[in-house]
Amino acid sequence: MKDEKRVVELITQITKHMDALINDTSVPKNVRSAVSDAKNHLNGEGDYVVRVSSAIYSIDEVSGDINLPPQARTVIWNILSMLESIKE
């Protein structure tokens, strides 16, 4: 099993990035909604692997949105990368 302290620190960091996207009005509403759903999955109850997988699924669906500003796309890719590192 992963070092739980490391996982908690990563989830905290990911949540901060998600909050920044959710509060950024230049990000399309559907993307903010997907990120919010992912945040709820990530901070929900249950095994962290399942929570991380659900969060990845929610964000991955909108990561290719053509209306996504470049800076937001970079943040989303970083979030996905951090989530994948937890899952491995």
Secondary structure per residue as TSV (DSSP state, phi and psi in degrees):
chain	resnum	aa	ss	phi	psi
A	1	M	-	360.0	146.6
A	2	K	-	-63.5	155.8
A	3	D	-	-63.5	113.3
A	4	E	H	-61.9	-34.3
A	5	K	H	-63.1	-42.3
A	6	R	H	-63.1	-42.6
A	7	V	H	-63.3	-44.9
A	8	V	H	-62.4	-42.0
A	9	E	H	-63.1	-43.3
A	10	L	H	-64.5	-43.0
A	11	I	H	-63.1	-39.1
A	12	T	H	-62.6	-44.1
A	13	Q	H	-64.6	-43.8
A	14	I	H	-61.9	-42.4
A	15	T	H	-61.0	-38.6
A	16	K	H	-63.5	-42.4
A	17	H	H	-63.7	-41.3
A	18	M	H	-62.6	-43.3
A	19	D	H	-59.8	-39.9
A	20	A	H	-61.6	-42.2
A	21	L	H	-67.8	-42.5
A	22	I	H	-61.5	-35.1
A	23	N	T	-90.6	-0.6
A	24	D	-	-89.7	110.5
A	25	T	T	-73.5	-9.5
A	26	S	T	-80.0	-12.0
A	27	V	S	-86.1	131.3
A	28	P	-	-55.2	147.9
A	29	K	H	-58.2	-39.5
A	30	N	H	-64.7	-33.6
A	31	V	H	-71.7	-44.8
A	32	R	H	-60.0	-38.9
A	33	S	H	-64.5	-43.4
A	34	A	H	-64.5	-40.4
A	35	V	H	-66.7	-38.9
A	36	S	H	-62.8	-43.5
A	37	D	H	-60.7	-43.3
A	38	A	H	-62.3	-40.0
A	39	K	H	-62.9	-42.4
A	40	N	H	-63.4	-41.3
A	41	H	H	-62.4	-46.9
A	42	L	H	-63.2	-38.1
A	43	N	T	-96.9	10.1
A	44	G	S	-79.8	-167.2
A	45	E	S	-91.0	159.4
A	46	G	S	109.2	-175.3
A	47	D	-	-63.7	134.7
A	48	Y	H	-64.3	-28.7
A	49	V	H	-64.9	-41.6
A	50	V	H	-67.6	-42.4
A	51	R	H	-62.9	-43.5
A	52	V	H	-64.8	-43.8
A	53	S	H	-60.8	-41.9
A	54	S	H	-63.6	-41.4
A	55	A	H	-64.5	-43.4
A	56	I	H	-59.8	-45.4
A	57	Y	H	-59.2	-45.1
A	58	S	H	-62.7	-44.0
A	59	I	H	-76.9	-37.5
A	60	D	H	-59.6	-33.3
A	61	E	T	-62.0	-31.4
A	62	V	T	-107.5	0.4
A	63	S	T	-64.6	-21.0
A	64	G	T	-102.1	11.2
A	65	D	-	-56.2	126.5
A	66	I	T	-69.8	-19.4
A	67	N	T	-89.5	2.5
A	68	L	S	-75.7	124.5
A	69	P	-	-61.5	147.4
A	70	P	H	-54.9	-40.7
A	71	Q	H	-66.9	-34.9
A	72	A	H	-70.4	-37.5
A	73	R	H	-62.0	-40.5
A	74	T	H	-62.9	-43.1
A	75	V	H	-63.1	-42.1
A	76	I	H	-62.7	-43.6
A	77	W	H	-62.6	-39.3
A	78	N	H	-63.6	-42.5
A	79	I	H	-60.8	-47.1
A	80	L	H	-60.4	-40.4
A	81	S	H	-63.6	-43.7
A	82	M	H	-66.0	-40.1
A	83	L	H	-63.3	-42.6
A	84	E	H	-62.1	-36.0
A	85	S	H	-67.0	-29.3
A	86	I	H	-71.9	-41.0
A	87	K	H	-67.3	-30.9
A	88	E	-	-71.3	360.0
